[in-house]
Amino acid sequence: MPPETHEVFNQPPPLVDYDTFAADVVLQEAIARGAASSWAPAELHELGILAGSEQARSWGEQANANPPQLKVFDRYGHRIDQVEYHPAYHDLMRSAIAHGLHAWPWADARSGAHAARAAKMLTWYTVDSGHTCPVSMTYAVLPALRHQPDLASEWEPRLVSRVYDERYAPATEKAGVTCGMGMTEKQGGSDVRANTTAAVPLDDGTYAITGHKWFCSAPMSDAFLVLAQAPRGLSCFLVPRWRPDGTPNVFRLQRLKDKLGDRSNASSEVEFVNTFAQLVGEEGRGVRTIIEMVNHTRLDCSLGSASIMRRATVEAIWHAQHRTAFGKLLVEQPLMGNVLADLAIESEAATTTVMWLADLFDADGREHDERAAALQRLALPVVKYWTCKRAPVHAAEALECLGGAGFIEESGLPRLFRQSPLNGIWEGSGNVICLDVLRAMARSPESVEVLFDELNEAAGADRRLADAVEDVSKQLADLSEPEWMARRLVERLALALQGSLLVRFGDQAVADAFCSTRLAGDHGQTFGSLPTGTDATRIVGRHLTLSS
């Protein structure tokens, strides 16, 4: 044996085998404020232990290192149009569904179920984000499907089941099913009214769909909501993978997408040729029907981005806790402390805001609270836009905290970074979301009123917040070129909302730093430019709940 050349030291230990929910003070505080505080923590701790385990981390790594494979034909030349996944992907799906991430609020009548499910998504998402795509779509399909009660009564018991059944088999033979979605076409993108996929009504009340979808996520799902042009206009349809007679539906997978991130999950191009479909909602009202699904997946986009920021913050602080440079731990060095505190502030603002948003889904969906519905109508696109915009720059800064080690795949930070832009694109890119904000303001003026009521809840407690709310109010009053100014307006609304929530519910040091930097402008263009006097030790300390 040749002599060893060096001893490995000054490296952080593996960040595994801990309860990720117990380590997340901000998420615990959010749950404690809500209706789920009396019953959700036990399940969240159970999931947190699994999410922090070496086993779960290994599943995520394996599922991403071994992406799904398209099998168009079997060995004899028969067309089968199936996707094969690594066993770790099925382990991830089985765990997510067993913990109710796909349908908890629809199966559980307890108040606070949407918020509790949101907390589970925040806890589990970064184990592997790819498999949460079918989980999210299955969660989101039921509100849309309920526009067609006969279909809802048939599919809902299978959709809410906590049994994951990966078999390619008719839904009637399975104990649990998942659902996907197909809206996007080559020529239209976000402009779904430009879709050309056609739906022809048949004598038995069903439809035959012919056309192409440029993006169809999770193609091994058991059914899909699909938009197609019917005689009365763009309509929403349920397209199962199997026909009622037990034969495979015509669902021709053309290829799988080679994506920047989300690599454990298959996204495909699919062609329909006289494919069996059933109408959901009214013919010609497809956008109005499927928007129910879109709204819930937009919530999940916001949750995903907030989860990425939380994980990135944890990884950066964990590294700084254990890495020495120039004679001191990184976490003790003022400049690094500034960066870490800034990352923590951004993460806390995101988590606090998305959990507040999830509470609106509870109030709207279960209590039929008109105020919550109006507030959600405007707040959802505002929060989705800003949270998703902040995730990529946040992930990049956190990666840099690890230096060269952060650029290495084994650190996990590159996977976070690749994933971070996705949520800003999925379910409406930035411009589409900002236009939705303008549309919500025009169609639902009461949404503006209740949002400003919310902003003013804490304005009297902080002068900087009050000034920010007044500033955005003036922007609204003088919106002479609304589309040109839309991004600026939505950004200011989002920051004012985050500031209001942190002042009301957050830690005092975090709220003070947020208001001075994000609202009053005492901040540079990068993370790590917090002003003198910021209590960085306290802010970072809120994230030092892990054992050293």
Secondary structure, DSSP 4 states (H G I P E B T S, - for coil): -PPP-----S-PPP--SS-TTTT-HHHHHHHHHSGGGGTSHHHHHHHHHHHTSHHHHHHHHHHHHS--EEEEE-TTS-EEEEEE--HHHHHHHHHHHHTTTTTHHHH--STTHHHHHHHHHHHHGGG-STTHHHHHHHHHHHHHHTTSHHHHHHHHHHHS-S------S-GGG-S---EEEE---TTTTT-GGG---EEEE-TTS-EEEEEEEEEEE-TTSSEEEEEEEETTEEEEEEEESB-TTSSBP--EEEEE---SS-TTS-EEEEEEEEEEEEEESSTT-HHHHHHHHHHHHHHHHHHHHHHHHHHHHHHHHHHHHH-EETTEEGGGSHHHHHHHHHHHHHHHHHHHHHHHHHHHHHHHHHH--HHHHHHHHHHHHHHHHHHHHHHHHHHHHHHHHTGGGGGSGGGSHHHHHHHTTHHHHTTS-HHHHHHHHHHHHHH-HHHHHHHHHHHTTTGGG-HHHHHHHHHHHHHHHT-SSTTTTHHHHHHHHHHHHHHHHHHHHS-HHHHHHHIIIIIT----SSTT-PPTT--HHHHHHTT--S--
